[in-house]
Amino acid sequence: ADPDGSVVPDVTGRLPGRGMWVEATRASVEAAATGRLFSKAAKRSLKIEAGLVDRVGEQLAARTLSWISLARRAGEGVCGHEKVRAAISDGRVDVLVQAVDGRPDSRNRMRALAGELPSIETLTSPELAGVLGRDHVVHAALLHGNFADRFLGDAARLAGFRSADESRLPS
């Protein structure tokens, strides 16, 4: 809650003010917003602006995508079918990242090649392409380094938030 009495999403947990923890699911945030649970937790009346749930989703996506961007700039990320395939074969990959709207057969083959590696399939092709500087991205990977663990934590929160949002998933 900010000093003006409005609920402000803060997925990093670093903003000043009274903080309230909510499970990172769309249903939980919607329930807290519509059921006046934020006001109860803060023990004062709070304003919930329209679009709060969508802003939380946008912040979670932006934070998750930022790890991919940082990894790429640090030389710890690759994209493209052949580069990801080669990196997996060489044993350099910590996390496989695939676009949720990519062709299922292509994603399944890459997932099979990755074996026991974590495979994240929550982000869309345009989202991945935007942070990787490409026109179209279905396959990406985070290589051994500093970003995989942090990415996995935020990707798990995003997956929980998007799992009930059927419009984000392929039919």
N, C-alpha and C positions, 0 to 999 in steps of 0.2 A: 504494500500500500504506500502510495506516495504521500507527501505532506498535505496535498490538496484533497485527499480522500478518494483517490481513484486507484483501481487495481491496475498494475503495470506488470506485464509479463517480463520475467527475468530468468531465462534458462541457465544463465551462468551463476546465479546466486550471489552476485556481487553488488547489486544496486543498494544504495542506502535506504533505510525505511524499514517498516515492519514487514517481514517476510512470512509467507505461508507456503508450505510444501504441499503439492498436489501430485498424485500419480500421473505420469506422462502418458495418459490416454485421452483421446478426444472425449470419451464419455465422462471421465472424471472431471475434466476441466469444465465441460458443459454443465454437469450436475452442480459443481461448486458455484458456477456463475448464476445459474437459474434458481438454485435453492438457497441463495443468500448465505452460503457457507463461508464465503470470504469475510462477510461482515461479522458472522459469529466468531470466526477465528481471530479477527482483529479487535473484537469487542467494541466495535463502532460501526456506524453506517458508512458503507463504501459505494462508490459509483462504479458500475460495470459498463464500460463503453461497448457499443456494438462492434463485433468483429474480434473480440478478445480471443476466442478459441482459434480463429484463423491466424492471428498474430503469433500465438504460441507455436502453432505449427510452422509458420514461416521462420521464427527464430530457431526452432529445433533443426529445420532443414538447412538454414544458413550456417549454423554452427557445425553441423555434420559435414557439409560441403567444404567448409573452411579447412578442415583437416586434410581433405584430399588435395586442395589447392596448395597448402603448405608443404605437403609431402612431395607433390610434383615439383615445386620450386626448389626443394632441397635435394632433388634427385632420388627421392624415395617413392616415387609413384610412376606408373606406366599406364598407358591406355592403348587400345587397339587389340584386335583379336590375336594377331601374330606376336606382338610384343608381350602380351599377358601370357600367352601360351608358352613362349620361350622362357619367361621369368619363372613360371611354375615348374617347367621341366628342369631348370637350373637350381631349383630349391631356394630361390631368393624372395619368395612371396610370403607375407604374413597374413594378408586379408585379400580375398577376391571380392570385387565390387562389380555387380552387374545391374544394368538398367531393368527395372521392373517391367517396362514396356518393350523389352527386347524379345526377339523370337524365342519361344520356349525351348525348341529343340537345340538352338545354339547355346542357350544358357545351360541347359542340362548337360550337354557335352563338356562345356568348360567346367561346370561343377564336378563332373565325374573325374576330369583330369586333375582338379584341385584336391580331390580326396578328402582328407580330414580338415583342411584349412577352413576357417570361417568364411562363409559366403553371405554377403550382404546384398539383398535385392529389394531395397526400399526406395531408392532414388530413381527418377526418370531419366531417360536419355537426354532430353534438353537440359536438365539440371546438371548432369555430369559433363555434358559438352560445354556448358557455360563456364565451369570452373577449370576445365582442362584445355580450353582454347581450341576446341575442335567443332566441326559442324554437327557431328553425330558420334555418340559414344555409347556402346552397349557394354563393353568389357573394360575394366580397369583393375589395377591391383596396387596395394600398398606394399612396398618392399620392406625388408628388415630395416628397422630404424626407430625413430622416436615418436612416430605418429600413430601407429597401428592401435595401440591400447586405448589411447584417448578417442580415436575415431570409433572404435568398437563400442565404447560406453555411450557416446552420443548417438550412434546409429541404432543402438538398442532402444534408447528413449524415443527416437523418431519412429522406429518400427512399431512400438507400442502405441504411439499417437496416430499413426496412419493406418493401423490394421483394421480399424472399424470404418475407415473412410473408403467406401467401395468405389468412389469416383476416381481414386488414385491407382486402383489395381486393374490389371487387364482382365477382360471378361473371357 
